[in-house]
Amino acid sequence: MSSRYGFETVIERRGSGAIKWDAVPADVLPMWVADMDFQAPPEVVEALKARLEHSLFGYTQVPQTYLAAFAAWQRIRNNFPVIAADVIPAPGVMPSIRFAIDAFTEPGDRIVIQPPVYFPFYRVIEGRDRLIDSNPLIEESGSYRMDLDALERSARAGARMILLCSPHNPVGRVWSAEELAAVADICVRHGIFAVSDEIHSDIIMPGHSFQSFVPVARDAGCSALSLFAPSKTFNIAGLASCTAVASDEATGRAYRKNLQAGNLELPNLLSIVAAEAAYLHGGRWLDELIEYLHGNLEYMKNFIEQELPEVRLTPLEGTYIAWLDFRALDLPDDELSRRLLSVARVRLNEGRQFGAEGRGFQRLNFACPRTLLEEGLSRIAAAFR
């Protein structure tokens, strides 16, 4: 499909410092790191250019215009009634999780995660001298749901925090309000603090809708933080930023105090400029992006059915990363990864990075021009014939 924003245009990224492209050999097609091969919205680029022309880049406070833009975006796009006073700018989603761990748990506490899950969750827990409490998702008929009975057992055994991934990376679930309410109920009954990584919350496939955790937590009386960022939505991950929304005033105060203790309450100047422009002017761009991504997803479904029938594409409700099940090929993980990289010359993320539950899977980023997706899938199919 053609695009007024040029999503079909292949842009050379090698030599730009992009981890996705420069960390692999020149003949390998990268479909791993979760950033998109699309230019950011033109309004974001113009806002950055205008700010650069000012030529002074001192310490920067968070402008009220940014807070208002973020709050309006959440109300309009996600039906989330945020007010500016609820908004806490932070340096990035993973640093924000780290500071939440410091603020609301103690060394030795157990923190629940739901694998297969975004692998930095493991590192940030262990790096803060906390213990991982694994609550694996249940796979049924190729899709996933939470194991709420096991979560209840973890809660009774003394878990102090849960890290939610919503929408879930890598399995592509967009958790329903009912599922989140069940989690909130367990948390409030057992005094568990919840942190919800909602970085993919704007990338929702047609037929699905996103529910933030914080309003559900408020209804339940659960203490929680939801963490948002424009990085995935508008492809500005290199301008690291995050916005936390607290469930209540006490939670917000405690979290702000921890950020201040780390001298991180002041934002990166250009990240705030880019984020504000994106939230103010990026709606049409995002609408067309989702249409393009959905087209890529449909193409991939059809290709896999016809050319890779042994591989199963996990139903995807949100994000732009596909969770591919190669287990029917009965290959050890090392051989599966070797064949993809050395034979297909395509770099994916190994499923086992996301926990033992990811063995036999691979994660594929399809946020790229259709021609690159076609090339990558064709290489993969040829490698397994």
C-alpha positions in Angstrom: 0.0 0.0 0.0 1.1 3.6 -0.6 1.5 5.9 2.3 1.5 9.6 2.7 4.2 9.1 5.4 6.4 6.9 3.3 6.2 3.7 5.3 6.9 1.7 2.2 10.3 3.6 1.6 13.4 1.7 2.6 15.8 4.0 4.4 19.5 3.1 4.8 20.2 2.8 8.5 23.6 1.1 8.5 26.3 3.4 9.7 23.9 5.5 11.8 24.8 3.8 15.1 21.5 1.9 15.1 21.9 -1.3 17.2 19.3 -3.1 15.1 21.4 -2.7 11.9 25.0 -2.0 12.9 25.3 -4.9 15.4 24.8 -7.5 12.6 26.9 -8.4 9.5 26.1 -6.4 6.3 24.4 -9.4 4.6 22.1 -10.2 7.5 18.6 -8.7 7.5 17.8 -7.5 11.1 14.3 -8.2 12.3 15.1 -8.3 16.0 15.4 -5.1 18.1 12.0 -3.5 18.7 12.4 -0.3 16.9 10.8 0.5 13.5 12.4 1.1 10.1 10.1 4.2 9.6 10.9 7.8 9.9 9.3 9.6 12.9 6.3 11.9 12.3 7.3 15.0 10.3 5.9 17.2 13.1 8.4 15.6 15.5 11.3 16.3 13.2 10.3 19.9 12.6 9.9 20.5 16.4 13.4 19.1 17.0 14.8 21.3 14.2 13.2 24.4 15.6 14.5 23.7 19.1 18.0 23.1 17.8 18.0 26.4 16.0 17.6 28.1 19.4 21.2 26.9 20.1 20.9 26.9 23.9 20.5 23.6 25.7 20.6 24.1 29.4 18.9 22.4 32.2 15.2 22.0 31.4 12.1 21.7 33.4 9.0 19.8 32.3 6.7 22.3 30.6 3.0 22.3 31.5 2.3 22.1 27.8 3.9 18.6 27.8 1.8 17.4 30.7 -1.3 18.7 29.1 -0.4 17.1 25.7 0.2 13.7 27.4 -3.0 13.9 29.4 -5.1 14.8 26.3 -3.5 11.9 24.3 -4.4 9.4 27.0 -8.0 10.7 27.2 -8.5 10.7 23.5 -6.7 7.6 22.4 -7.1 5.3 25.5 -10.2 6.7 27.3 -7.9 7.2 30.3 -8.9 10.3 32.3 -5.4 11.5 33.2 -5.0 15.0 34.7 -1.7 16.8 34.5 -1.0 16.5 38.2 -1.0 12.7 37.9 1.9 12.8 35.3 5.5 12.0 36.4 8.1 12.3 33.6 11.0 9.9 34.0 14.1 8.9 32.0 12.8 5.7 30.3 10.6 2.7 31.0 13.3 0.3 32.3 15.0 2.9 34.4 11.6 3.8 35.7 11.0 0.1 36.7 14.3 0.1 38.5 13.4 3.2 40.5 9.9 1.7 41.3 11.7 -1.4 42.6 13.9 0.8 44.8 10.9 2.8 46.0 8.4 0.1 46.8 10.4 -3.1 47.7 13.4 -4.1 49.7 16.5 -6.3 48.9 15.5 -9.9 49.0 11.8 -9.3 48.2 10.2 -11.4 45.5 8.9 -9.8 42.4 6.5 -11.6 40.0 6.9 -11.7 36.3 4.9 -13.5 33.7 7.1 -15.3 31.2 7.8 -15.6 28.4 8.4 -11.9 29.0 10.6 -9.0 27.9 14.0 -10.2 29.0 15.3 -6.9 30.7 12.7 -7.7 33.4 15.0 -10.5 34.6 18.0 -8.2 34.7 16.4 -5.3 36.5 15.1 -7.5 39.3 18.3 -9.4 39.9 20.4 -6.2 39.5 18.5 -4.7 42.4 19.1 -7.8 44.7 15.5 -8.9 44.5 14.2 -12.4 43.7 12.3 -13.5 40.6 8.9 -15.1 41.3 7.9 -16.7 38.0 4.2 -16.8 37.1 4.3 -18.3 33.6 1.5 -17.5 31.2 -0.7 -20.4 30.2 -0.6 -21.3 26.5 -3.9 -22.7 25.2 -4.6 -23.5 21.6 -1.8 -21.2 20.5 -2.8 -18.2 22.5 -2.0 -17.1 26.1 -3.7 -16.2 29.3 -2.6 -15.3 32.8 -2.4 -18.1 35.4 -4.4 -16.3 38.1 -4.4 -19.3 40.4 -0.6 -19.4 40.4 -0.5 -15.7 40.9 -2.7 -16.1 44.0 -0.3 -18.7 45.4 2.7 -16.3 44.8 0.8 -13.6 46.6 0.0 -15.8 49.6 3.7 -16.8 49.7 4.7 -13.2 50.2 5.5 -11.7 46.8 5.8 -7.9 47.1 5.5 -6.6 43.5 4.3 -7.7 40.1 5.7 -6.4 36.8 3.0 -6.5 34.2 3.8 -6.2 30.5 0.7 -4.7 28.9 0.4 -5.2 26.0 2.5 -8.2 26.5 5.9 -8.5 24.9 6.5 -11.0 23.2 3.2 -12.8 23.0 1.2 -9.9 21.7 -1.8 -10.1 24.2 -3.7 -7.0 25.0 -5.0 -7.7 28.5 -8.7 -7.1 29.0 -10.2 -5.0 31.7 -11.5 -8.2 33.4 -8.1 -9.8 33.4 -6.5 -6.7 34.9 -9.2 -6.4 37.5 -8.5 -9.9 38.6 -4.8 -9.0 39.0 -5.7 -5.8 40.9 -7.9 -7.8 43.2 -5.1 -10.2 44.1 -2.7 -7.3 44.6 -5.0 -5.3 46.9 -5.8 -8.4 49.0 -2.2 -9.3 49.6 -0.5 -5.8 49.6 1.3 -6.3 46.3 2.5 -3.2 44.4 2.0 -3.3 40.6 4.1 -1.8 37.9 2.6 -2.0 34.4 4.9 -1.5 31.4 2.6 0.0 28.9 5.2 1.1 26.3 3.3 -0.6 23.4 -0.1 0.7 24.5 -0.7 2.8 21.3 0.1 -0.1 18.9 -3.2 -2.0 19.0 -4.5 -4.1 16.1 -8.0 -3.5 14.7 -10.7 -5.2 16.7 -8.9 -4.7 20.1 -8.7 -1.9 22.6 -6.2 -1.1 25.3 -7.0 -0.8 29.0 -4.4 0.9 31.2 -3.8 -0.7 34.6 -3.9 2.4 36.8 -7.6 3.2 36.4 -8.4 -0.4 37.2 -6.1 -0.3 40.2 -7.8 2.9 41.5 -11.1 1.2 41.4 -9.7 -1.7 43.4 -7.7 0.4 45.8 -4.5 -1.1 44.6 -1.2 0.8 44.6 0.3 0.9 41.1 2.3 2.7 38.5 1.6 2.6 34.7 4.6 3.5 32.6 4.1 5.0 29.1 6.6 6.2 26.5 6.4 7.6 23.0 9.4 5.6 21.9 7.6 2.6 20.3 4.6 4.6 19.1 6.6 7.2 17.2 9.9 5.4 16.7 11.9 7.8 18.9 13.4 5.2 21.3 16.8 6.9 21.0 15.3 10.0 22.7 14.8 8.0 25.8 11.8 9.2 27.9 8.9 7.8 29.9 5.8 9.1 31.7 4.6 7.4 34.8 1.1 7.7 36.1 0.5 6.9 39.8 -2.7 5.3 41.1 -2.8 7.6 44.1 -1.1 10.6 45.6 1.0 8.7 48.2 2.4 6.5 45.4 3.2 9.5 43.3 5.0 11.2 46.1 7.1 8.1 46.9 8.0 7.6 43.3 9.0 11.3 42.8 11.2 11.2 45.9 13.1 8.2 44.5 13.6 9.9 41.1 14.9 13.0 42.9 17.3 11.0 45.0 18.8 9.7 41.8 18.9 13.3 40.4 16.6 12.2 37.5 13.6 14.5 37.9 14.9 16.8 35.2 14.1 15.7 31.6 16.3 15.4 28.6 15.5 18.6 26.6 15.1 17.0 23.2 13.1 14.0 24.5 10.5 16.3 25.9 10.3 18.4 22.7 9.9 15.3 20.6 7.3 13.7 22.9 5.2 16.8 23.1 5.1 17.3 19.4 4.2 13.6 18.9 1.4 13.7 21.4 0.0 16.9 19.9 0.4 16.2 16.2 1.0 12.4 15.8 -2.5 11.1 15.7 -3.0 10.8 11.9 0.5 9.4 11.5 -0.2 6.7 14.1 -3.5 5.8 12.5 -1.8 5.2 9.2 1.0 3.4 10.8 -1.4 0.9 12.4 -3.1 0.4 9.1 0.3 -0.3 7.5 1.4 -2.7 10.3 -1.9 -4.5 10.1 -1.3 -5.0 6.4 2.2 -6.4 7.2 0.6 -8.7 9.8 -1.9 -10.0 7.3 0.8 -10.6 4.7 2.9 -12.5 7.2 -0.1 -14.7 8.2 -0.8 -15.6 4.6 2.9 -16.2 3.8 3.4 -18.5 6.8 0.3 -20.5 6.0 1.4 -21.1 2.5 5.2 -21.2 2.7 6.0 -22.1 6.3 3.1 -24.4 7.4 5.2 -26.0 10.2 5.6 -22.6 11.8 2.7 -21.1 13.8 2.1 -17.3 14.2 0.8 -16.6 17.7 -2.4 -14.5 17.4 -1.3 -10.9 17.8 -3.6 -8.2 19.4 -1.0 -5.5 19.9 2.6 -4.5 19.4 4.6 -4.9 16.1 6.5 -8.0 17.2 5.4 -11.5 16.1 5.9 -14.5 18.3 6.7 -17.4 16.0 6.4 -21.1 17.2 9.0 -23.3 15.4 8.6 -26.3 17.8 6.9 -28.5 15.1 10.3 -28.5 13.3 11.8 -30.4 16.4 15.1 -28.5 16.3 17.2 -27.7 19.3 17.3 -24.0 20.0 20.9 -23.7 19.0 20.3 -25.3 15.6 17.2 -23.2 15.1 19.0 -20.0 15.7 22.0 -21.1 13.7 19.9 -21.8 10.7 18.1 -18.5 10.9 21.3 -16.5 11.2 23.8 -18.5 9.1 21.5 -20.0 6.4 18.6 -17.5 6.2 20.9 -14.6 7.1 18.1 -13.1 9.2 18.5 -12.0 12.8 15.5 -12.6 15.1 15.3 -12.6 18.9 15.7 -16.1 20.3 12.6 -17.1 22.3 14.7 -18.5 25.1 15.8 -14.9 25.9 12.3 -14.4 27.3 12.5 -17.3 29.7 12.4 -21.1 29.5 8.8 -20.9 28.2 10.2 -19.3 25.0 12.2 -22.3 23.9 11.4 -23.2 20.3 10.1 -19.7 19.6 11.6 -16.7 17.8 10.4 -13.0 18.0 10.2 -11.2 14.7 9.8 -7.4 14.3 7.6 -6.7 11.3 7.6 -2.8 11.6 9.4 -2.3 8.4 8.6 -1.6 4.7 6.7 -4.5 3.1 9.6 -5.2 0.8 11.9 -6.0 3.7 9.3 -8.2 5.4 8.8 -10.1 2.1 12.6 -10.5 1.8 13.0 -11.7 5.4 10.2 -14.2 5.3 11.4 -15.6 1.9 14.9 -16.1 3.4 13.4 -17.9 6.4 11.2 -20.2 4.2 14.2 -21.1 2.0 16.3 -22.0 5.0 13.8 -24.6 6.2 12.9 -26.3 2.9 
